[in-house]
Every structure is written in C-alpha cells, then in structure tokens.
Amino acid sequence: MVVRMVVYVKLRMRSKVGKVKELVVLVNGGSHSPRPVLVVDESTARELGYVSGDAWEAAVADARRIVYVVENALTLELLGDGDEILSRVDADLVIHPGLEEPLITDATIDALGIRVESFFKGLWRHVSDPPGRVRMSAKVGE
C-alpha cells in the first residue's frame, strides 16, 4: 500500500514587527493569489505579532469566507537542509479564522522557486537544485 503524501516545506517567517517563527506549511498549488502570501490561522498570526488586518472576501473551493490581510507583513525564507536558505520573498499575511493548516499559494510557490515533482509522493525541487536532486516533503511538527 502506498501512503498518500502532499508537499510540505519548512519556512522561516520574519514579521515586519520583529517576530521570527519556523513553520512547516502546505504547498497548495490550487490556492490562488495575485501576490505572494502566507495563509495562517489566528493563533499563528498572533505568534507573528498580528491580530487583525483588512477584511477581504476570499473564494475557497466550497464557499466564500472573510479573511484578514496584512500587506507586506513578512519575509518568508524557504529552508532546505538544516538552516540552509534556498530563497526568500516578501509576502502578505492572510489570517484565515478556523484554518486547519498553514499554506502558501501559487504566487508564493513560484516566487520561492518551488517545483513540485509529485504531489502524491511528496516530492519537490528548488529551482536552483542540480538535475536529479529531489527533496522529500517536510514532516509536519518538525
């Protein structure tokens, strides 16, 4: 039996209010945004120093939801092995009440240079990786 995986990556988040946090996030290519964003729940947003933002209506797969956007709130660093920084990007923070797991959207995935090899197997590469280098999905809770 094959265990189904998804792609998770480890990010270091540096908020513009001076907080730093590392987190494993879902690489969600089906989630769209016009700019790089990190989508988190209210608790994670508080850990990053934010409690609210501008209210926006967001379309999700089955409905519309109110989310809160803090523009240019973070610098995201994609981490490779150990503390190796593969890439970084400035991003908006989207606070999504009740969110089950943090995620990055298509614009963020591209800006960080993430190339998914297999969602099912949890395999990905960084745009700067040499040919043949494939990375395993990060483990949630790391």
C-alpha positions, -999 to +999 in steps of 0.1 A: +000+000+000+013+035-009+008+062+017-005+093+001+016+124+009+013+160+000+041+185-004+051+205+027+081+228+030+097+244+060+097+283+061+112+308+084+089+337+088+103+371+097+074+395+105+079+433+100+071+437+137+102+418+147+089+382+154+106+351+139+090+317+136+097+285+117+067+265+104+060+236+081+034+247+055+013+231+028+023+238-008-011+244-022-010+249-060-048+250-061-048+281-039-045+313-060-033+348-050-022+378-070+009+383-049+029+360-025+010+353+007+012+330+037-022+319+049-024+311+087-049+307+115-055+334+141-031+317+167-002+316+143-009+352+133-007+363+169+027+345+173+039+366+144+027+398+161-006+403+142-041+402+154-061+416+125-059+431+091-081+445+063-112+423+058-114+407+024-139+382+009-120+351-004-133+324-026-125+289-014-134+256-030-169+254-015-178+289-003-167+324+003-150+334+035-139+366+052-102+367+057-079+394+071-050+406+050-019+424+064+000+437+033+038+432+032+038+417+067+065+391+063+097+379+047+095+342+040+127+321+038+124+287+023+146+263+042+165+234+028+187+210+048+193+224+082+192+261+082+201+265+045+181+293+030+171+284-006+152+315-014+133+344+002+104+366-007+084+394+009+048+384+014+014+394+027-001+376+056-036+363+053-054+354+085-080+328+079-101+321+110-105+283+116-079+273+090-067+237+096-031+241+084-009+269+072-004+271+034+013+290+006-004+298-027+006+296-063+022+330-064+043+322-033+053+288-046+066+303-078+083+333-061+102+309-037+113+287-067+095+255-056+090+230-083+067+201-073+078+168-088+050+147-073+022+159-050+012+122-044+047+112-033+055+144-016+085+152-038+098+187-048+128+205-061+141+240-057+147+259-090+184+261-082+188+224-074+211+204-097+194+180-121+185+148-103+182+164-069+147+157-054+136+167-020+112+150+003+082+167+019+089+183+053+073+165+082+045+183+100+056+190+136+093+195+127 
